[in-house]
């Protein structure tokens, strides 16, 4: 299983800086949340082991927040390289689909979307959003 930093690197590698496709820490948090939620719903397992917590501006993976907080709201850099062997084809396909669907939205649009979703709404501020909560909600979002 990949860790949250490897998932973040995969997502960040997808951005096209020349076309203005930029990912901030806030947007990265939401894309990681959607990838984790859909992986739990579709495959019955987490994409990465780190917890997602309910914060003021939506779901957050604390380790990712800490890793990228020095960038404030600026665009995060593309990774120089990554080991794709940590991902199964199934996981890459899932992350590609999440990026294609949700990557088109701004960080603040994604933030507002998560505020309307049960996993964040039903969690206490600062507390972990359970895998069960994510799986239950995201199963309702599968088409």
Secondary structure, 3 states (H helix, E strand, C coil): CCCHHHHHHHHHHHCCHHHCCCCCHHHHHHHHHHHHHHHHHHHCCCCCCCCEEEECCEEECHHHHHHHHHHCCCCCCCCCCCCHHHCCHHHHHHHHHHHHHHCCCCHHHHHHHHHCCHHHHCCCCCCEECHHHHHHHHHCCCC
